[in-house]
Amino acid sequence: MSILDEAHNAVHVSRRQDYDHPSTSFTRLAGIWTAMLKHLLKDEAELTPEIANLMLIAFKVSREIAKPKRDNRIDIAGYAETLEMQYEDNN
């Protein structure tokens, strides 16, 4: 199975059952991170769900640089797909 197939399955089946729709999950994550970083953010700024998603992609890219492995690449593909789903929800 390709990494794209594995990522698609994770996004639409296994993770979806465990963590809700990506918009719900990343909105929750952005809220948590905003609260944790509030003292660093200017003018009542808040992280968006899309920024939270991009930060997780960056995290996985960092792991891939340090120790390349299939799981990182599957997660990057999955996060890219959930990001697209978030943008579709906003339009």
Number of C-alpha atoms within 10 A of each C-alpha: 5 8 17 16 13 15 23 20 14 16 23 16 11 11 16 14 11 8 12 13 16 24 20 12 15 22 19 15 17 19 16 14 15 19 14 11 13 15 9 11 13 8 7 9 11 16 18 17 22 19 15 22 24 16 13 16 21 13 13 20 17 13 15 16 10 9 10 13 11 11 15 20 19 20 22 24 20 24 22 17 18 22 22 14 15 20 13 10 10 8 5
